[in-house]
Amino acid sequence: MKTVINAEKGAKAIGPYSHANTFESLVFTSGQIPVIPETGVVVEGGISAQSMQALLNLKVVLEAAGANVDTVLKTTCFLAEIADFPAFNAAYAEVFNKDFPARSCFAVKDLPMGVLVEVEAIAHKA
């Protein structure tokens, strides 16, 4: 049975969606953008800061669903500029510091709120 997850400590959704859904032991997150949860404002500092904030927001959602970065099976990452790929990779490697999940990464035309990065994941409960 599907369970809807809304992380109390997560950034508020900016549309009609939940932070994640679970089905049995699987967790499917919505895309997380670099919004500071307490303020709803996009973090300043360019792609490095935005990548880290989006990934920290993803961690909060995963934990609310009973998962964590070590149980992530696959991520899908969206960049506003493919030239930001190396800086994004540096932040990603810091958060997923071992046994990296499978990943797809795309450059897209636009992202919500004009952010530079968005990350979603499929994981299993810890």
C-alpha positions as CSV (number, residue, x, y, z in Angstrom):
1,M,0.0,0.0,0.0
2,K,1.2,3.5,-0.8
3,T,2.2,5.8,2.0
4,V,2.5,9.6,1.5
5,I,5.6,11.2,3.2
6,N,5.7,14.8,4.1
7,A,8.9,15.6,6.0
8,E,8.3,18.0,8.9
9,K,11.8,19.3,8.7
10,G,11.8,19.5,4.9
11,A,11.4,22.4,2.6
12,K,7.7,23.1,1.9
13,A,6.4,21.8,-1.4
14,I,6.0,24.6,-4.0
15,G,3.2,22.7,-5.7
16,P,0.6,19.9,-5.3
17,Y,2.9,17.0,-4.5
18,S,4.3,15.2,-1.5
19,H,7.9,14.9,-0.5
20,A,7.9,11.2,-1.2
21,N,5.8,8.1,-1.5
22,T,6.6,4.7,-0.2
23,F,5.4,1.3,-1.4
24,E,6.4,-1.7,0.6
25,S,10.1,-1.1,1.2
26,L,10.7,1.3,-1.7
27,V,10.9,5.1,-1.4
28,F,10.3,7.5,-4.3
29,T,11.1,11.1,-3.6
30,S,10.0,14.2,-5.4
31,G,12.7,16.4,-6.8
32,Q,14.5,18.5,-4.1
33,I,15.6,21.9,-4.9
34,P,18.1,24.1,-2.9
35,V,15.5,25.9,-0.7
36,I,16.3,26.6,2.9
37,P,13.6,24.8,4.8
38,E,13.2,27.4,7.5
39,T,12.8,30.4,5.2
40,G,11.7,29.0,1.8
41,V,14.4,31.0,0.1
42,V,16.9,29.6,-2.4
43,V,20.3,29.3,-0.8
44,E,22.9,31.8,-2.1
45,G,26.4,30.8,-3.3
46,G,26.1,29.4,-6.8
47,I,26.1,25.8,-7.9
48,S,28.2,24.4,-5.1
49,A,26.0,25.8,-2.3
50,Q,22.8,24.9,-4.2
51,S,23.9,21.4,-4.9
52,M,24.7,20.8,-1.2
53,Q,21.4,22.3,-0.1
54,A,19.4,20.2,-2.5
55,L,21.2,17.1,-1.4
56,L,20.7,18.0,2.3
57,N,17.0,18.5,1.6
58,L,16.9,15.1,-0.1
59,K,18.5,13.5,3.0
60,V,15.8,15.0,5.2
61,V,13.1,13.5,3.0
62,L,14.8,10.1,2.8
63,E,15.1,10.0,6.6
64,A,11.4,11.0,7.1
65,A,10.6,8.0,4.9
66,G,12.7,5.6,6.8
67,A,15.6,5.5,4.3
68,N,19.0,7.3,4.1
69,V,21.7,8.1,1.6
70,D,23.2,4.6,2.0
71,T,19.9,3.0,0.9
72,V,19.5,5.1,-2.3
73,L,19.4,2.9,-5.4
74,K,19.1,5.6,-8.1
75,T,19.1,9.3,-8.4
76,T,18.0,11.6,-11.2
77,C,19.7,14.9,-11.2
78,F,18.8,18.0,-13.2
79,L,21.2,20.9,-13.9
80,A,20.3,24.3,-15.4
81,E,23.8,24.3,-17.0
82,I,25.8,21.2,-17.9
83,A,29.0,23.3,-17.3
84,D,28.1,22.9,-13.6
85,F,28.5,19.2,-13.8
86,P,32.0,19.1,-12.1
87,A,30.9,21.3,-9.1
88,F,27.7,19.3,-8.7
89,N,29.8,16.0,-8.7
90,A,32.0,17.4,-5.9
91,A,28.9,18.0,-3.7
92,Y,27.3,14.7,-4.7
93,A,30.5,12.8,-3.9
94,E,30.6,14.4,-0.4
95,V,27.0,13.3,0.4
96,F,27.1,9.9,-1.3
97,N,30.6,9.1,0.0
98,K,30.6,5.4,-0.7
99,D,28.8,2.8,-2.8
100,F,27.4,5.5,-5.1
101,P,23.9,4.8,-6.4
102,A,23.1,4.5,-10.1
103,R,22.5,8.0,-11.5
104,S,21.2,9.9,-14.5
105,C,22.1,13.6,-14.8
106,F,20.5,16.0,-17.4
107,A,20.9,19.6,-18.3
108,V,17.4,21.1,-18.6
109,K,16.1,24.4,-19.9
110,D,14.6,25.7,-16.6
111,L,14.0,24.6,-13.1
112,P,11.5,25.8,-10.5
113,M,12.3,29.1,-8.8
114,G,15.2,29.6,-11.1
115,V,17.4,27.2,-9.2
116,L,20.5,25.6,-10.7
117,V,19.9,22.0,-9.5
118,E,17.2,19.5,-8.5
119,V,17.7,15.9,-7.3
120,E,15.2,13.0,-6.9
121,A,15.9,9.5,-5.6
122,I,14.6,6.0,-5.4
123,A,15.7,4.2,-2.2
124,H,14.7,1.4,0.1
125,K,13.9,1.7,3.7
126,A,16.8,1.2,6.0
